[in-house]
Amino acid sequence: MNQKGMIIPILASIGVGAATYYGMRRNGNMHPIATVTSALRNQMMKTN
């Protein structure tokens, strides 16, 4: 995979990580796995 092909997955993973971090901060005591699941579900809904 060339460098241009690497940029998109890296940006996507950073975006998911940032969304997860924000979700965990906002929800406070929510379980991290549930936060990741809800963040991914929200992201899937936005793309469809």
ROLO-342622 format. One record per residue (C-alpha): residue in three letters; y negated, z negated, x. Coordinates in Angstrom, 1 decimal. Each point is the difference from the previous one (the first is absolute). Example, Ala and Ser with C-alpha at 12.3 -4.5 7.8 and 13.67 -1.06 7.14 Angstrom:
res  v  w  u
ALA  4.5  -7.8  12.3
SER  -3.4  0.7  1.4
% end
This chain:
res  v  w  u
MET  0.0  0.0  0.0
ASN  -3.4  1.0  1.4
GLN  -3.0  -2.3  0.1
LYS  -1.6  1.6  -3.1
GLY  3.1  -0.7  -1.9
MET  0.0  -3.6  1.1
ILE  -3.5  -0.8  -1.3
ILE  0.8  0.2  -3.7
PRO  3.0  -2.5  0.0
ILE  -2.0  -2.4  2.2
LEU  -3.0  0.1  -2.3
ALA  2.3  -0.4  -3.0
SER  1.7  -3.1  1.5
ILE  -3.3  -1.5  0.9
GLY  -1.2  0.5  -3.6
VAL  3.1  -1.6  -1.4
GLY  -0.3  -2.9  2.4
ALA  -3.7  -0.5  -0.9
ALA  0.8  0.1  -3.7
THR  2.8  -2.5  0.5
TYR  -2.3  -2.3  2.0
TYR  -2.8  0.2  -2.5
GLY  2.5  -0.6  -2.9
MET  1.4  -3.1  1.8
ARG  -3.5  -1.4  0.6
ARG  -1.1  0.7  -3.5
ASN  3.1  -1.4  -1.8
GLY  0.2  -3.1  2.3
ASN  3.4  -1.5  -0.7
MET  1.9  3.2  -1.1
HIS  3.2  0.6  1.9
PRO  -0.5  2.6  2.8
ILE  2.9  2.2  -1.2
ALA  -1.4  0.1  -3.6
THR  -3.4  0.9  1.5
VAL  1.5  2.9  2.0
THR  1.9  1.2  -3.1
SER  -3.1  -0.1  -2.2
ALA  -2.1  1.7  2.6
LEU  2.5  2.8  0.4
ARG  0.3  0.3  -3.8
ASN  -3.7  0.3  -0.4
GLN  -0.2  2.6  2.8
MET  2.8  2.1  -1.7
MET  -1.9  -0.1  -3.3
LYS  -3.2  1.3  1.6
THR  1.8  3.0  1.6
ASN  1.8  1.0  -3.2
% end
